[in-house]
């Protein structure tokens, strides 16, 4: 696994934990421990996304800074990574 794949896997793991916590909170909105976990996983998700984007570029078009002139399209597309 190369560095880019590892960084993407870290983003996916963090997002999975965050989404799982959100789903739990849908049915247990007053669970203080789950709310604390949500804050923790949200921070981890933001950090892993920042690390990925700072090194490999945006993960989606919402992360593109218009000053970049949409250079993000010059990065390999997800289906091209292993090509």
Secondary structure, 3 states (H helix, E strand, C coil): CCHHHHHHHHHHHHHHHHHHHHHHHHHCCCCHHHHHHHHHHHHHHHHHHHHHHHHHCCCCHHHCCHHHCCHHHHCCCHHHCCC
